[in-house]
Amino acid sequence: MRQDPWTATAVLALLAVVAAIIVHAVVGTVLRRATRGAPILHAMLLAGERPAGAVMPLVALQVVWQLAPNDLRFIDNVRHVNGLLFIAALTWLAMAAIRGTAAGVIEQHPVDMEDNMQARRVQTQARVLARTAMTIALLAGAAMALMTFPGARQVGASLLASAGVLGIVGGLAARPVFSNLIAGLQLALAQPLRLDDVLIVQGEWGRVEEITGTYVVLKLWDERRMVVPLQWFIENPFQNWTRTSSQLHQAVYLFVDFATPLEPLRAELRRVVEAAPEWDGRTAALVVADATERAMKLRVLVSARAAGPAFDLGCKVREALFALMARDYPQYLPTTRQINRAADDE
């Protein structure tokens, strides 16, 4: 009885897959133990464990298919399909390794601390650069897969030779994608904003909650989310209250009568800020900022370690000063004076 020519090749392929799985398990165990002291490498290894479990059997199968006779029926199709699967698995592995490396870097720089400026800077760079690198890896994998099809190569060559207009149209269509990609790289390197930065964008106050490859999510003060394209931050001005430091000054304005004594107000200001945990000990000042025909404008300036505590401290100071005036100096609160013209005429 004549043996099927595929039998020996199939048996060899099965043995190669089993051997690849065993090697993957053994090498994976050794590497996990060896990288426990290197958190970033360990995170990358854990993230790439499943993709590597697909890559190694496909490599072993590709070797078997290449060793198989060329006259074997359907061998060319099998090689092609295996090659496509290998490219897909390799792309998956590259993206997982990038994601794992970024996760390891982020884990080494937690932001749940008082002074997290450096940690937020590193996390922003890691997230944006990782997403950019993953996008490039995905595009490269797709291009490699397409190049395995002779028809796709011919179509690409004909388009490059005769479709200048189509190239322009395609470039215009892809402009938002590439502009956001470039904007992401600019934001990661120059860092005009970072995760957890306090921004004022189009009159809205919020914190940077998430930075993706195409947009930034701001968590506004009232729990709304504002989604802004990356390119917007490159082309438009915005306020960053925590660009170089999270420390901020908060201004509180009061309108009082011209005869209001200022020293009791300054003493009350000092008492309030010294008892407030939000105050960072830098600034607590009360001055006359302006005067109108009806009232005197006082400016109280206090400092805090971050935007949230600064706002809370300003509210405490405002409440305390108004309470003091209402209790001890109610006659100096601003009032509206009406002139009795009839009495003047008499």
KANORJO-V722602 format. One line per field, one symbol per residue. ss: DSSP state (2 for helix, 1 for strand, 0 for the rest). psi: psi as a letter, one per 30 degrees, with the letter a starting at -180 (. if undefined). burial: b if it has 24 or more other ideal C-beta (glycine too) atoms within 12 Angstrom, else e. A space follows every 10 residues. Layout:
# KANORJO-V722602
ss->???
psi->???
burial->???
This chain:
# KANORJO-V722602
ss->0000222222 2222222222 2222222222 2222000022 2222222022 2222222222 2222222000 0000222222 2222222222 2222222222 2222222200 0000002222 2222222222 2222222222 2222222002 2222222222 2202222222 2222222222 2222222222 0000000111 1001111111 1000111111 0000111112 2222200011 0000000111 1111110000 0022222222 2222200011 1111111111 1000011111 1111002222 2222222222 2222222202 2210000000 222220
psi->kkkkffeeee eeeeeeeeee eeeeeeeeee eeefgffjee eeeeeeegee eefeeeeeee eeeeeeflkf gkkgeeeeee eeeeeeeeee eeeeeeeeee eeeeeeefik filejgeeee eeeeeeeeee eeeeeeeeee eeeeeeffje eeeeeeeeee egieeeeeee eeefeeeeee eeeeeeeeee hfllkgljlj jhgkklkjek jafflkkkjl fgglkkkkke fefefkklkj fheflfklkk kkkkjllfgk kfeeeeeeee eeeffkffkg gekjkkljfl kafflkjkkk klllfleeee eeeeeeeeee eeeeefefhf fgkklkkkkj eeeee.
burial->eeeeeeeebe eebeebbeeb beebeeebee eeeeeeeeeb ebbbbbbbbe bbbbbbbbbb bbebbeebee eeeeeeebbe ebbbbbbbbb bbbbbbbbbb bbbbbbeebe beeeebbebb bbbbbbbbbb bbbbbebbee beeeeeebee eeeeeeeeee eeeeeeeeee eeeeeeeebb bbbbbebbee bbbbbbbbbb beeebbbbbb bbbbbbbbbe eeeeebebbb bbbbeeebeb bbbeebbbbb bbebbbbeeb ebeebbebbb ebbeebebbb eebbbbeeee eeeebbbbbb bbbbbbbbbb bbbbebbbeb bbebbeeebe ebebeeeeee eeeeee
